């Protein structure tokens, strides 16, 4: 692969753009610029491979192959047709074209999408006499277009399946928390390996899994494949070396101060299934329990959770009763802890009866949420951290 500087865009859950920008700089991205819904950055193919392998927060890594002004659908077709598609992948692979738009005046986004697909296929047919087939479910190559009022951009998706699909999930709840959002929330909470963390309504265990991967320095993409492996530019020796480096940097599984519980046995079974599938069953402590009856496992730590405010809580008691009780539990049993609650339920901040120190707008897919921070201070926070670290050493 050439060492040329390429332009990339990494979409992410809205609200995590700055967090992702910091991560991409650490990975080796250059000229990193957060924007609405993602981060622009530059790099070579090694940067692209590392971003796919190591990013915990990006949803995809998109390689920008065109960005030009346009007036009509014909311009869209011509811009796409002019690109050297056969230099990038074989017509034997299947493709899918997607389009997003903001303030686009053209009459039909579906028609624009069709023109992009036609341009790609027509160019292949002219150069090779063959054209790629269309697969809207599991394509080999995804082509992403974006149009605003004046500019048309085209991207090749180097990731394939979305990056929040780590390749480990065997079971999930009705509305699972996306892994990259969970990783971003852990970053926003300030959590670091060694600090106790608890999800008392863990569902399928996404927060726990992400914390365990971070604690053991496991690259989130180490157990999956990527679309760039099908590109003609793919450098297999480089990729093998990057994966070997990532695996060598992993820490051996060992018990961590990562705790999870859930009231419902089937939810906890999902968590155990996912944790075991990743080989992390000895890393995370799990227990079936009611959040209103548990106690803090350590003097200090971070509680992070995404309450299942729909059916499951409703089967237990009304939310009107639950949220105040949750607030009382946090005050009485989690002094010295910081609590982070992600919810799309507008009733929670009004009824939990706790003072919010920070509210962060976030999106779980298309679902608008808020991350509420509650600092359950008791005495010196510095002393609590010291006591917690001493407890960890004593239990090691």
C-alpha positions as CSV (number, residue, x, y, z in Angstrom):
1,X,0.0,0.0,0.0
2,X,1.2,3.5,-0.8
3,X,1.9,5.9,2.0
4,X,-0.1,8.7,0.4
5,X,-2.2,10.9,2.7
6,X,-5.9,10.1,2.2
7,X,-9.1,11.8,3.5
8,X,-11.4,9.9,5.8
9,X,-14.6,10.5,7.7
10,X,-15.5,8.5,10.8
11,X,-19.2,8.8,11.8
12,X,-20.1,8.2,15.4
13,X,-23.0,8.6,17.8
14,X,-24.0,12.2,18.0
15,X,-22.6,13.8,21.1
16,X,-19.3,11.9,21.0
17,X,-17.5,13.8,18.2
18,X,-14.9,15.4,20.4
19,X,-14.2,12.1,22.2
20,X,-13.7,10.3,18.9
21,X,-11.4,13.1,17.7
22,X,-9.1,12.6,20.7
23,X,-9.1,8.8,20.0
24,X,-8.3,9.2,16.3
25,X,-5.4,11.5,17.2
26,X,-4.0,8.8,19.5
27,X,-4.4,6.2,16.7
28,X,-2.4,8.4,14.3
29,X,-4.9,10.5,12.4
30,X,-3.7,13.8,11.1
31,X,-5.6,17.1,10.6
32,X,-8.4,15.7,12.8
33,X,-11.5,17.9,12.8
34,X,-14.8,17.1,14.6
35,X,-18.0,17.9,12.7
36,X,-21.6,17.2,13.1
37,X,-22.1,13.4,13.5
38,X,-18.5,12.4,13.1
39,X,-14.8,13.3,12.6
40,X,-12.8,14.2,9.5
41,X,-9.2,13.1,9.5
42,X,-6.3,12.2,7.2
43,X,-3.9,9.4,7.1
44,X,-2.4,6.5,5.0
45,X,-3.7,3.0,4.7
46,X,-2.0,2.0,7.9
47,X,-4.0,4.7,9.7
48,X,-7.2,3.4,8.1
49,X,-6.5,-0.2,9.2
50,X,-5.6,0.9,12.8
51,X,-8.7,3.0,13.1
52,X,-10.9,0.1,12.1
53,X,-9.0,-2.2,14.5
54,X,-8.6,0.1,17.5
55,X,-11.4,2.7,17.5
56,X,-14.0,2.1,20.2
57,X,-16.2,5.0,19.3
58,X,-16.3,5.3,15.5
59,X,-19.3,3.7,13.7
60,X,-17.4,3.3,10.4
61,X,-14.3,4.5,8.7
62,X,-15.2,6.0,5.4
63,X,-12.6,6.8,2.7
64,X,-13.5,9.9,0.8
65,X,-12.9,9.3,-2.9
66,X,-14.7,12.4,-4.3
67,X,-15.9,15.8,-3.2
68,X,-17.2,18.2,-5.9
69,X,-19.9,20.8,-6.5
70,X,-23.0,19.8,-8.5
71,X,-26.1,21.3,-10.1
72,X,-28.2,18.3,-11.0
73,X,-28.5,14.5,-11.2
74,X,-26.4,14.4,-14.3
75,X,-23.5,16.0,-12.4
76,X,-23.9,13.3,-9.7
77,X,-23.6,10.6,-12.3
78,X,-20.6,12.1,-14.0
79,X,-18.7,12.6,-10.8
80,X,-19.3,9.0,-9.8
81,X,-18.6,7.7,-13.3
82,X,-15.2,9.5,-13.5
83,X,-13.8,7.6,-10.5
84,X,-11.4,4.6,-11.1
85,X,-13.6,2.0,-9.4
86,X,-11.8,-0.9,-11.0
87,X,-8.5,0.2,-9.3
88,X,-10.2,-0.2,-5.9
89,X,-12.2,-3.5,-6.1
90,X,-13.2,-6.2,-8.5
91,X,-16.6,-6.3,-10.4
92,X,-17.0,-9.8,-8.9
93,X,-17.8,-8.3,-5.6
94,X,-21.3,-7.1,-4.7
95,X,-22.1,-3.5,-3.9
96,X,-24.7,-1.3,-2.2
97,X,-25.1,2.4,-2.5
98,X,-26.4,4.6,0.3
99,X,-27.2,8.3,0.4
100,X,-27.6,10.9,3.0
101,X,-28.5,14.6,2.4
102,X,-28.9,17.9,4.1
103,X,-30.7,20.8,2.4
104,X,-30.5,19.1,-1.0
105,X,-32.8,20.6,-3.6
106,X,-32.9,17.7,-6.0
107,X,-36.2,16.0,-6.3
108,X,-35.5,12.4,-5.3
109,X,-32.8,11.0,-3.1
110,X,-33.8,7.5,-4.3
111,X,-33.1,8.6,-7.9
112,X,-29.7,10.0,-6.9
113,X,-28.8,6.8,-5.2
114,X,-29.8,4.9,-8.4
115,X,-27.6,7.2,-10.5
116,X,-24.6,6.5,-8.3
117,X,-25.1,2.8,-8.6
118,X,-25.6,3.1,-12.4
119,X,-22.4,5.2,-12.7
120,X,-20.4,2.6,-10.9
121,X,-21.8,-0.3,-12.9
122,X,-21.5,1.5,-16.2
123,X,-17.8,2.3,-15.5
124,X,-17.0,-1.3,-14.7
125,X,-18.8,-2.5,-17.8
126,X,-16.8,-0.1,-20.0
127,X,-13.5,-1.1,-18.5
128,X,-13.9,-4.8,-17.8
129,X,-17.0,-5.9,-19.7
130,X,-18.5,-6.9,-16.4
131,X,-20.5,-5.2,-13.7
132,X,-20.9,-5.8,-10.0
133,X,-24.1,-7.3,-8.6
134,X,-26.3,-5.4,-6.1
135,X,-26.7,-6.8,-2.6
136,X,-28.7,-4.7,-0.2
137,X,-28.4,-7.0,2.7
138,X,-24.7,-8.1,3.0
139,X,-22.7,-6.4,0.3
140,X,-19.0,-6.8,-0.1
141,X,-18.6,-3.1,-0.8
142,X,-20.7,-0.2,0.6
143,X,-20.6,3.1,-1.3
144,X,-21.8,6.1,0.7
145,X,-22.9,9.4,-0.9
146,X,-23.6,12.7,0.8
147,X,-25.2,15.8,-0.7
148,X,-25.8,19.2,0.7
149,X,-27.0,22.3,-1.0
150,X,-23.8,22.7,-3.2
151,X,-21.5,19.7,-2.7
152,X,-21.6,16.0,-3.5
153,X,-19.2,13.6,-1.7
154,X,-18.6,9.9,-2.2
155,X,-17.0,7.5,0.2
156,X,-15.9,3.9,0.1
157,X,-16.8,2.1,3.4
158,X,-13.6,0.5,4.7
159,X,-15.4,-1.1,7.6
160,X,-18.2,-3.2,6.2
161,X,-20.4,-4.1,9.1
162,X,-20.7,-1.2,11.5
163,X,-17.8,-1.0,14.0
164,X,-20.0,-1.3,17.0
165,X,-20.6,-4.9,15.9
166,X,-17.5,-6.2,17.8
167,X,-18.2,-9.8,16.7
168,X,-18.9,-11.2,20.2
169,X,-22.6,-10.5,20.9
170,X,-24.6,-13.8,21.2
171,X,-27.7,-12.4,22.8
172,X,-29.2,-9.0,23.4
173,X,-32.2,-7.3,24.9
174,X,-35.0,-5.7,23.0
175,X,-33.1,-2.4,22.5
176,X,-29.4,-3.1,23.1
177,X,-27.1,-0.3,23.8
178,X,-24.6,0.1,21.0
179,X,-21.1,-0.8,21.9
180,X,-19.4,2.4,20.6
181,X,-21.9,4.5,22.6
182,X,-21.2,2.5,25.7
183,X,-17.4,3.1,25.2
184,X,-18.0,6.8,24.7
185,X,-20.0,7.0,27.9
186,X,-17.2,5.3,29.8
187,X,-14.9,7.9,28.5
188,X,-17.3,10.8,29.4
189,X,-17.6,9.4,32.9
190,X,-13.8,9.6,33.4
191,X,-13.6,5.9,34.2
192,X,-10.1,4.3,34.1
193,X,-9.1,0.7,34.5
194,X,-8.7,-0.1,38.2
195,X,-11.5,2.2,39.3
196,X,-14.5,0.1,40.4
197,X,-17.4,0.2,38.0
198,X,-21.0,-1.2,38.4
199,X,-23.9,-1.5,36.0
200,X,-26.8,-2.6,38.3
201,X,-29.3,-3.0,35.3
202,X,-26.8,-4.6,32.9
203,X,-29.2,-6.2,30.5
204,X,-27.0,-7.9,27.8
205,X,-23.8,-6.4,29.5
206,X,-22.6,-3.9,27.0
207,X,-21.1,-1.5,29.5
208,X,-19.4,-4.4,31.3
209,X,-18.0,-5.9,28.1
210,X,-16.5,-2.5,26.9
211,X,-15.0,-1.9,30.4
212,X,-13.4,-5.4,30.4
213,X,-12.0,-4.8,26.9
214,X,-10.5,-1.5,27.9
215,X,-9.1,-2.9,31.2
216,X,-7.3,-5.7,29.3
217,X,-6.3,-3.5,26.3
218,X,-8.2,-5.6,23.9
219,X,-8.6,-4.0,20.4
220,X,-12.3,-3.9,19.7
221,X,-11.9,-5.1,16.1
222,X,-9.6,-8.0,16.8
223,X,-12.2,-10.7,16.4
224,X,-13.9,-9.5,13.2
225,X,-13.2,-8.8,9.5
226,X,-13.4,-5.6,7.5
227,X,-14.4,-4.5,4.0
228,X,-10.9,-3.1,3.3
229,X,-9.6,-6.7,3.3
230,X,-11.4,-7.0,-0.1
231,X,-9.8,-3.8,-1.6
232,X,-7.1,-4.2,-4.3
233,X,-5.0,-1.9,-2.1
234,X,-5.1,-4.3,0.8
235,X,-1.7,-5.1,2.3
236,X,-1.9,-8.5,3.9
237,X,1.5,-8.4,5.6
238,X,0.8,-5.0,7.1
239,X,-2.6,-6.1,8.4
240,X,-1.1,-9.3,9.9
241,X,1.5,-7.2,11.7
242,X,-1.0,-4.7,13.1
243,X,-3.2,-7.5,14.4
244,X,-0.2,-9.3,15.9
245,X,0.9,-6.0,17.6
246,X,-2.6,-5.6,19.0
247,X,-2.8,-9.1,20.3
248,X,0.7,-8.8,21.9
249,X,-0.5,-5.7,23.7
250,X,-3.4,-7.5,25.4
251,X,-3.3,-8.2,29.1
252,X,-4.1,-11.8,30.3
253,X,-7.7,-12.2,31.7
254,X,-7.8,-11.5,35.4
255,X,-10.5,-10.5,37.9
256,X,-11.2,-6.7,37.6
257,X,-13.3,-4.4,39.7
258,X,-16.1,-4.6,37.1
259,X,-19.5,-5.5,38.5
260,X,-22.9,-6.2,36.9
261,X,-26.3,-7.2,38.2
262,X,-29.8,-7.4,36.9
263,X,-33.2,-8.2,38.5
264,X,-34.1,-10.6,35.7
265,X,-32.5,-14.0,35.2
266,X,-32.9,-14.0,31.4
267,X,-31.2,-10.7,31.2
268,X,-28.3,-11.9,33.3
269,X,-28.1,-15.0,31.2
270,X,-27.6,-12.8,28.1
271,X,-24.8,-11.0,29.8
272,X,-23.1,-14.3,30.8
273,X,-23.5,-15.6,27.3
274,X,-21.9,-12.5,25.8
275,X,-19.1,-12.3,28.4
276,X,-18.3,-16.0,28.0
277,X,-18.3,-15.7,24.2
278,X,-15.5,-13.1,24.5
279,X,-13.5,-15.2,27.0
280,X,-14.0,-12.6,29.8
281,X,-16.0,-14.7,32.3
282,X,-13.3,-14.5,34.9
283,X,-12.9,-10.7,34.5
284,X,-16.4,-9.5,35.3
285,X,-18.4,-10.1,38.6
286,X,-22.1,-10.9,37.9
287,X,-25.0,-11.2,40.3
288,X,-28.8,-11.4,40.0
289,X,-30.2,-8.6,42.2
290,X,-32.7,-5.8,42.5
291,X,-31.0,-2.4,42.1
292,X,-33.1,-1.1,45.0
293,X,-31.7,-3.7,47.3
294,X,-28.0,-3.9,46.4
295,X,-25.1,-2.1,48.2
296,X,-22.0,-0.5,46.7
297,X,-19.3,-3.2,46.2
298,X,-16.5,-0.7,47.0
299,X,-16.2,2.6,48.9
300,X,-15.8,4.5,45.7
301,X,-16.5,3.9,42.1
302,X,-18.6,4.7,39.0
303,X,-22.1,3.5,38.5
304,X,-23.2,3.6,34.9
305,X,-26.5,2.2,33.5
306,X,-29.1,2.5,30.8
307,X,-32.3,1.7,32.7
308,X,-34.8,-0.5,30.8
309,X,-37.5,2.0,31.4
310,X,-40.0,0.3,29.1
311,X,-41.5,-3.2,29.6
312,X,-39.1,-4.7,32.2
313,X,-39.4,-2.0,34.8
314,X,-43.1,-1.6,34.1
315,X,-43.6,-5.3,35.0
316,X,-42.1,-4.6,38.4
317,X,-43.8,-1.3,39.4
318,X,-44.7,2.0,37.8
319,X,-41.9,4.4,36.8
320,X,-43.5,7.0,39.1
321,X,-42.6,4.8,42.0
322,X,-39.3,3.4,40.7
323,X,-37.4,6.6,39.9
324,X,-37.7,8.2,43.4
325,X,-36.7,4.8,45.0
326,X,-33.7,4.7,42.6
327,X,-32.7,8.1,43.8
328,X,-33.0,7.1,47.5
329,X,-30.9,4.0,46.9
330,X,-28.1,6.0,45.3
331,X,-28.1,8.5,48.1
332,X,-28.2,6.0,50.9
333,X,-26.0,3.2,49.5
334,X,-23.7,4.8,47.0
335,X,-22.2,7.8,48.8
336,X,-18.8,8.4,47.4
337,X,-19.8,7.2,43.9
338,X,-20.5,9.0,40.7
339,X,-23.6,7.8,38.9
340,X,-24.2,8.1,35.1
341,X,-27.6,7.2,33.8
342,X,-28.4,7.2,30.1
343,X,-32.1,7.4,29.3
344,X,-34.5,8.6,26.7
345,X,-37.3,8.9,29.3
346,X,-38.0,12.6,30.0
347,X,-39.6,11.6,33.4
348,X,-36.4,10.4,35.0
349,X,-34.7,13.8,35.7
350,X,-37.9,15.1,37.2
351,X,-38.7,12.2,39.5
352,X,-35.4,10.7,40.6
353,X,-35.0,13.6,43.0
354,X,-31.3,14.0,42.7
355,X,-29.2,17.1,41.8
356,X,-27.8,16.7,38.3
357,X,-24.2,17.9,37.9
358,X,-24.1,17.4,34.1
359,X,-26.5,16.6,31.3
360,X,-25.0,15.4,28.0
361,X,-27.2,14.9,24.8
362,X,-26.4,11.6,23.1
363,X,-28.0,9.4,20.5
364,X,-28.4,5.6,20.7
365,X,-28.9,5.0,17.0
366,X,-31.8,7.3,16.1
367,X,-33.0,7.5,19.7
368,X,-32.3,10.8,21.4
369,X,-31.1,10.3,25.0
370,X,-29.5,12.2,27.8
371,X,-26.6,11.1,30.0
372,X,-27.2,12.4,33.5
373,X,-24.3,12.7,36.0
374,X,-25.0,12.5,39.7
375,X,-22.1,13.0,42.1
376,X,-23.0,11.2,45.3
377,X,-20.3,12.9,47.4
378,X,-19.6,11.8,50.9
379,X,-16.5,13.2,52.7
380,X,-13.2,13.6,50.8
381,X,-13.3,12.3,47.2
382,X,-9.5,12.0,47.3
383,X,-9.7,9.8,50.4
384,X,-12.4,7.6,48.7
385,X,-10.1,7.1,45.7
386,X,-7.2,6.2,48.1
387,X,-9.4,3.8,50.1
388,X,-10.7,2.1,46.9
389,X,-7.2,1.6,45.4
390,X,-6.1,0.1,48.8
391,X,-9.1,-2.3,48.7
392,X,-8.1,-3.4,45.2
393,X,-4.5,-4.0,46.3
394,X,-5.7,-6.0,49.3
395,X,-8.0,-8.1,47.2
396,X,-5.5,-8.7,44.4
